[in-house]
Amino acid sequence: EVQLLESGGGLVQPGGSLRLSCAASGFTFSNHGMSWVRQAPGKGLEWVSTITSGGSTSYADSMKGRFTISRDNSKNTLYVQMNSLGAEDTAVYYCAKDVQGACDSWGQGTLVTISS
Amino acid sequence: AIRMTQSPSSFSGSTGDRVTITCRASQGISSYLAWYQQKPGKAPKLLIYGASTLQSGVPSRFSGSGSGTDFTLTISCLQSEDFATYYCQQYYSYPRTFGQGTKVEIK
């Protein structure tokens, strides 16, 4: 059974940084692209970033230069480093496993709150 | 970025209704379209990918069609567990983009 477990969320002051992690199990992690998707309170889904199995990365325009996605295949873990955080980054952040570009498995999400 | 526009934004229906949700892309995306279902407080669930391929375990009352710029998700016979919000997403090009969502509510 595929399991994705996010961690690292919490309350951060504006301008601060945070690193989220996603521990994966139940599949061959290194063979799959992985994505981060977020959802602000009461809003829709917003794609954040994707890292392919080969390590290529892509970002939403509003996260370019601030967010860095990475993966450690030896630890079956996905990361996203988030810098220069603002109130607009407040959201539940989900990690998801890619299958042919769609996200077929999702974690339960971790809440990031940006507030002073 | 490719803009994805869903309609309607909300739908009030009854058990047994047939529901059709449309998703329009601002440019052609071939069949690189997925549909997700999300219930309150839960993670999204993949229903359909490749515009029309049903994800394993998803009931056959769900179906998807379309290619290019116009797509539809159909629920043939609405069940109580189908009341949720539905999102389309294109993965033809980066940045990947979602539609704004369609909330299916109980009438």
Interface residues (C-beta under 8 A of the other chain):
Chain A: S35 V37 G44 L45 E46 W47 T50 S58 Y59 A60 D61 Y94 V99 Q100 G101 A102 C103 D104 S105 W106 G107 Q108 G109
Chain B: A1 Y32 A34 Y36 Q38 A43 P44 K45 L46 Y49 G50 Q55 Y87 Q89 Y91 Y94 P95 R96 T97 F98 G99 Q100 G101
